[in-house]
Amino acid sequence: MIIAQNTFTIKRIAKDEFNLVLSPETMAIPATSDGVADLTNAEFSVRVTKGGKELFPNFDESIGGRNLNLDSKYTVSSADGNYGKTFQYSSGLALNKLRGSKIALSCDYYSKDVVWGTAPGQYKRFYYELAVKYSDNTADYAAVVDYTTIPFEGRKSTIKQLKDLDVIQISFLRGAVQNLASGTIKATNFKLEFEDATDYTPAPEDILKYATITPYNCSAAIVGNKIKITSLTPGKDAGYVDVTVTYGEGFVDTKRFTWAKAKSGISVTLTDVEFAKNTNPATPPTTGWTTTAPTLSEGEQLWTRTKTAYSSGNPTYTTPANITPKTGTGIDSVTEEYAISASKTVQ
């Protein structure tokens, strides 16, 4: 079987290159003896790099600004009760790293028409707090806190210098709204990091969790650092899964995994990416499809689809997608790559 695919190099302006890598990018899904698609190995792994350094699944610490707060896009409000949301933290927040360290907490915070309750003996506040315990059994706290009724919308942060003592326990990492009688308080995009507060980014461990997965002619699920095809749409012999990942402000990439079902007694002989152009951003062209990306003029739209050919019968095509580069980016090159494999599922 021969598999063909195109590799794109995208120009990015004045930023670290942010790249999503799917492996493999194409797959022929075999059929069992009774003609049913065998999805046992129908999956692909996900890797994300920033500036050439691995961001996911294995974070390169030299990137810096690592968010240690998992599930950081959770929105804390009074609906969570006085004890709020207790967050889990990543393995990067090791006890042996905390002694004498400087840590920063930050979050996006919104408050309006706040009226605090009058229940006696209760705090009246919002807080996002890390509590630790030292080897001398004393406790310490780093917290973003608001006791006021002043309306606010923006990012709040705090920096805490921990004592030069061994930290023997992280007591909790929590966000809560306590004793709010009326009005609105909401907080999200929580970030816990070493040194100074930086712009919000999710914990690297959560990058795939927060990815946008768009399957076509199939269903798909995230399993660890992989995405698995869980079912195929009846009567469909080809499809794809689009994956979009983001990392903070301005870092986003989308890649497509394409699959084709091998019919019983029929093999997939070719999977190829085709291109065409027109001037309509909403309607794909019906003619002019080639395996070479055309040069675009002002106002022209670039479209792509995947062609799958079989040892018998007609080829199938995926639904065309508009991949016209945004302003400030362009397709630098398209490289046609081929591989020969005896396997229907492994390149």
C-alpha positions as CSV (number, residue, x, y, z in Angstrom):
1,M,0.0,0.0,0.0
2,I,1.2,3.5,-0.8
3,I,0.2,6.5,1.4
4,A,0.8,10.0,0.2
5,Q,0.6,13.1,2.2
6,N,1.5,16.8,2.0
7,T,3.5,18.7,4.6
8,F,2.9,22.4,5.0
9,T,5.3,25.0,6.4
10,I,3.4,28.0,7.7
11,K,5.1,31.4,8.1
12,R,4.5,33.1,11.5
13,I,5.2,36.7,12.1
14,A,7.4,37.7,15.1
15,K,6.4,34.8,17.4
16,D,7.8,31.5,18.5
17,E,6.6,28.8,16.1
18,F,3.7,27.0,17.5
19,N,3.1,23.6,16.0
20,L,0.7,20.7,16.4
21,V,1.9,17.3,15.2
22,L,-0.4,14.4,14.6
23,S,1.1,10.9,14.1
24,P,0.1,9.3,11.8
25,E,-1.8,11.9,9.8
26,T,-3.5,9.4,7.5
27,M,-4.7,5.8,8.1
28,A,-6.4,3.0,6.2
29,I,-8.7,1.3,8.6
30,P,-8.9,-2.5,7.9
31,A,-12.0,-4.6,7.9
32,T,-12.6,-7.8,9.8
33,S,-13.4,-11.0,7.9
34,D,-17.1,-10.2,8.1
35,G,-16.5,-6.7,6.6
36,V,-16.8,-4.7,9.8
37,A,-14.2,-1.9,10.3
38,D,-11.6,-2.9,12.8
39,L,-11.0,0.2,15.1
40,T,-8.5,-1.5,17.4
41,N,-5.6,0.6,16.2
42,A,-7.6,3.5,14.8
43,E,-5.9,6.3,16.8
44,F,-3.3,8.9,16.5
45,S,-0.9,10.7,18.9
46,V,-0.8,14.4,19.6
47,R,2.4,16.4,20.2
48,V,2.7,20.2,20.5
49,T,5.8,22.3,20.3
50,K,6.5,26.0,20.9
51,G,9.7,27.5,19.6
52,G,10.9,24.1,18.7
53,K,10.6,22.8,22.3
54,E,8.1,20.2,23.4
55,L,5.1,21.7,25.2
56,F,2.9,18.5,25.2
57,P,2.9,15.8,26.3
58,N,6.4,16.3,27.9
59,F,6.8,19.9,29.0
60,D,10.3,21.4,28.4
61,E,10.9,23.5,31.5
62,S,13.1,25.9,29.5
63,I,9.9,27.3,27.9
64,G,9.1,28.9,31.2
65,G,5.8,30.3,32.6
66,R,4.4,26.8,33.3
67,N,0.9,26.8,34.8
68,L,0.9,24.3,37.7
69,N,-2.9,24.7,38.3
70,L,-4.8,21.9,36.5
71,D,-8.4,22.5,35.2
72,S,-7.5,26.2,35.2
73,K,-10.4,27.3,33.0
74,Y,-13.0,26.3,35.6
75,T,-15.1,29.3,36.6
76,V,-15.5,29.8,40.3
77,S,-18.6,31.6,41.6
78,S,-20.9,31.7,44.6
79,A,-22.6,28.6,43.2
80,D,-19.6,26.5,44.4
81,G,-20.5,27.3,48.0
82,N,-18.3,28.8,50.7
83,Y,-15.6,26.1,50.3
84,G,-15.4,26.8,46.6
85,K,-13.3,24.7,44.1
86,T,-10.3,22.8,45.3
87,F,-7.9,22.5,42.4
88,Q,-5.4,19.7,41.6
89,Y,-1.9,20.7,40.8
90,S,0.6,19.3,38.4
91,S,3.7,17.2,39.3
92,G,5.8,20.2,38.5
93,L,4.8,21.6,41.9
94,A,7.2,19.3,43.8
95,L,7.7,19.9,47.5
96,N,11.5,20.0,47.1
97,K,11.1,23.0,44.7
98,L,9.2,25.1,47.1
99,R,11.8,25.9,49.8
100,G,12.6,29.6,49.5
101,S,10.9,29.9,46.2
102,K,8.9,32.8,44.8
103,I,5.5,31.8,43.5
104,A,2.8,33.8,41.7
105,L,-1.0,33.3,41.6
106,S,-3.2,35.1,39.1
107,C,-6.8,34.8,37.7
108,D,-9.3,36.7,35.5
109,Y,-11.7,38.3,38.0
110,Y,-15.2,39.9,37.5
111,S,-17.3,41.5,40.2
112,K,-20.5,43.7,40.0
113,D,-23.2,44.9,42.3
114,V,-21.6,43.0,45.2
115,V,-23.4,42.9,48.6
116,W,-21.8,40.8,51.3
117,G,-23.8,38.7,53.6
118,T,-24.2,39.3,57.3
119,A,-23.8,35.8,58.7
120,P,-21.6,36.1,61.9
121,G,-18.2,34.5,62.0
122,Q,-17.9,34.1,58.2
123,Y,-15.4,35.6,55.9
124,K,-16.9,38.0,53.3
125,R,-14.5,37.6,50.4
126,F,-13.3,36.1,47.2
127,Y,-10.0,34.2,47.4
128,Y,-7.6,32.1,45.2
129,E,-5.1,30.6,47.6
130,L,-2.3,28.2,48.0
131,A,-1.6,27.0,51.5
132,V,1.6,25.2,52.6
133,K,3.0,23.7,55.7
134,Y,6.7,24.0,56.7
135,S,8.9,21.5,58.5
136,D,8.5,23.6,61.8
137,N,4.7,23.0,61.5
138,T,3.9,26.6,60.7
139,A,1.6,27.4,57.8
140,D,1.9,30.0,55.0
141,Y,-0.5,31.3,52.4
142,A,-0.3,33.0,49.0
143,A,-3.6,34.4,47.9
144,V,-5.4,36.7,45.5
145,V,-8.1,38.2,47.7
146,D,-11.0,40.7,47.3
147,Y,-13.0,41.9,50.3
148,T,-14.4,45.0,48.6
149,T,-17.7,45.8,46.8
150,I,-15.9,47.9,44.1
151,P,-16.8,46.6,40.6
152,F,-13.8,45.1,38.8
153,E,-13.1,43.3,35.5
154,G,-9.6,42.3,34.7
155,R,-6.7,40.1,35.9
156,K,-5.6,40.0,39.5
157,S,-2.3,38.6,40.7
158,T,-0.1,38.2,43.8
159,I,3.5,37.2,44.4
160,K,4.7,35.4,47.5
161,Q,8.2,34.7,48.8
162,L,8.1,31.4,50.7
163,K,10.4,30.9,53.8
164,D,13.7,29.2,53.5
165,L,12.3,26.1,55.2
166,D,11.4,22.7,53.8
167,V,7.8,22.5,52.7
168,I,6.3,19.2,54.0
169,Q,2.8,19.6,52.7
170,I,0.6,21.5,50.2
171,S,-2.5,21.9,52.3
172,F,-4.8,23.1,49.5
173,L,-5.1,25.1,46.3
174,R,-8.5,26.6,46.2
175,G,-10.7,29.4,44.8
176,A,-14.0,30.4,46.5
177,V,-16.6,33.1,46.9
178,Q,-17.6,33.3,50.6
179,N,-20.8,34.9,52.0
180,L,-22.1,36.7,49.0
181,A,-25.6,38.0,49.6
182,S,-26.2,39.3,46.1
183,G,-24.4,40.5,43.0
184,T,-22.0,38.7,40.8
185,I,-18.4,37.4,41.4
186,K,-16.7,35.1,38.9
187,A,-13.1,34.1,38.4
188,T,-11.4,31.8,35.8
189,N,-8.2,31.2,34.0
190,F,-6.3,30.5,37.2
191,K,-2.6,30.3,37.1
192,L,0.0,29.2,39.7
193,E,3.6,29.5,38.7
194,F,7.1,30.0,39.9
195,E,8.7,33.5,39.9
196,D,6.6,36.3,38.5
197,A,3.1,36.3,37.1
198,T,2.9,35.9,33.3
199,D,0.1,35.9,30.8
200,Y,-2.5,33.1,31.2
201,T,-1.7,29.8,29.6
202,P,-3.3,26.5,30.6
203,A,-1.3,23.8,32.3
204,P,0.6,21.8,29.7
205,E,-1.2,18.6,30.9
206,D,-4.5,20.2,29.9
207,I,-3.7,21.3,26.4
208,L,-5.4,18.3,24.7
209,K,-8.3,18.5,27.3
210,Y,-9.0,22.0,26.0
211,A,-8.5,21.2,22.3
212,T,-11.3,21.4,19.8
213,I,-12.0,18.0,18.2
214,T,-14.1,18.1,15.1
215,P,-14.8,14.6,13.6
216,Y,-16.4,14.1,10.2
217,N,-18.1,10.8,9.3
218,C,-16.9,9.3,12.6
219,S,-16.8,9.9,16.4
220,A,-13.6,10.4,18.3
221,A,-12.5,10.5,22.0
222,I,-9.3,11.8,23.8
223,V,-7.4,9.0,25.5
224,G,-4.3,10.2,27.3
225,N,-2.1,12.0,24.6
226,K,-4.0,10.2,21.8
227,I,-7.2,10.6,19.9
228,K,-9.1,7.4,19.2
229,I,-11.7,6.8,16.5
230,T,-14.5,5.2,18.4
231,S,-17.1,4.7,15.6
232,L,-17.6,5.3,11.9
233,T,-20.8,6.7,10.4
234,P,-22.7,3.9,8.7
235,G,-22.3,3.9,5.0
236,K,-19.3,6.2,5.0
237,D,-15.9,5.0,3.7
238,A,-13.7,8.0,4.5
239,G,-13.6,10.9,6.9
240,Y,-11.3,13.0,9.0
241,V,-10.8,14.5,12.5
242,D,-9.8,18.2,12.8
243,V,-7.8,19.0,15.9
244,T,-7.3,22.6,17.1
245,V,-5.1,23.5,20.1
246,T,-4.5,26.8,21.7
247,Y,-1.9,28.0,24.2
248,G,-2.6,31.5,25.7
249,E,-3.1,34.5,23.5
250,G,-2.3,34.2,19.8
251,F,-0.9,30.6,19.8
252,V,-3.2,28.3,17.8
253,D,-2.8,25.5,15.3
254,T,-5.1,23.1,13.5
255,K,-4.2,19.8,11.9
256,R,-6.3,17.1,10.1
257,F,-6.1,13.3,10.6
258,T,-7.6,11.6,7.6
259,W,-8.9,8.0,7.5
260,A,-10.3,5.7,4.8
261,K,-12.0,2.3,5.4
262,A,-10.7,-0.6,3.4
263,K,-13.5,-2.8,2.1
264,S,-13.3,-6.5,2.5
265,G,-11.1,-7.8,-0.3
266,I,-10.3,-4.3,-1.4
267,S,-7.2,-2.4,-0.3
268,V,-6.5,1.3,-0.2
269,T,-3.9,2.1,-2.8
270,L,-3.5,5.9,-2.4
271,T,-4.4,8.7,-0.1
272,D,-3.5,12.1,-1.5
273,V,-4.3,15.7,-0.6
274,E,-5.7,17.8,-3.4
275,F,-6.0,21.6,-3.8
276,A,-8.1,24.1,-5.7
277,K,-8.8,27.8,-5.6
278,N,-11.7,30.1,-6.2
279,T,-13.0,33.5,-5.0
280,N,-15.9,32.2,-2.8
281,P,-14.9,31.7,0.8
282,A,-18.1,29.7,1.5
283,T,-18.5,27.4,-1.5
284,P,-15.7,25.0,-2.6
285,P,-14.7,24.8,-6.3
286,T,-16.0,21.8,-8.3
287,T,-13.1,21.8,-10.8
288,G,-9.4,22.5,-10.9
289,W,-8.3,20.1,-8.2
290,T,-4.6,19.2,-8.3
291,T,-2.0,17.7,-5.9
292,T,0.0,21.0,-6.0
293,A,-1.1,24.0,-4.0
294,P,-1.7,26.9,-6.5
295,T,-0.4,30.4,-6.1
296,L,-3.1,32.7,-4.6
297,S,-3.9,36.2,-6.0
298,E,-5.6,38.9,-4.0
299,G,-9.1,37.7,-2.9
300,E,-8.6,34.1,-3.9
301,Q,-9.5,31.2,-1.5
302,L,-7.4,28.0,-1.1
303,W,-9.3,24.8,-0.6
304,T,-8.2,21.2,0.2
305,R,-9.7,17.8,0.2
306,T,-8.3,14.2,0.6
307,K,-8.7,11.7,-2.2
308,T,-8.6,8.0,-1.4
309,A,-8.2,5.4,-4.2
310,Y,-8.8,1.7,-3.9
311,S,-7.7,-1.4,-5.7
312,S,-11.2,-1.7,-7.1
313,G,-14.0,0.8,-7.6
314,N,-14.1,4.6,-7.6
315,P,-12.1,6.9,-5.4
316,T,-13.7,8.8,-2.5
317,Y,-13.2,12.4,-1.4
318,T,-13.5,14.2,1.9
319,T,-15.5,17.4,2.2
320,P,-13.4,20.3,1.0
321,A,-12.1,22.7,3.7
322,N,-11.1,26.3,3.2
323,I,-7.4,26.7,4.4
324,T,-6.8,30.2,3.1
325,P,-4.0,31.7,5.2
326,K,-4.9,34.6,7.4
327,T,-3.3,38.0,7.1
328,G,0.4,37.8,8.0
329,T,0.8,34.1,7.2
330,G,1.3,32.2,4.0
331,I,2.1,28.7,2.7
332,D,5.9,28.6,2.5
333,S,6.1,25.2,0.9
334,V,4.1,22.0,0.2
335,T,6.2,18.8,0.2
336,E,4.8,15.6,-1.2
337,E,5.9,12.6,0.8
338,Y,5.5,8.9,0.1
339,A,5.9,5.7,2.2
340,I,5.5,2.1,1.3
341,S,4.1,-0.2,4.0
342,A,2.9,-3.8,4.3
343,S,0.5,-2.7,7.0
344,K,-2.9,-1.2,6.4
345,T,-2.8,0.8,9.7
346,V,0.9,1.7,10.2
347,Q,2.9,3.9,7.8
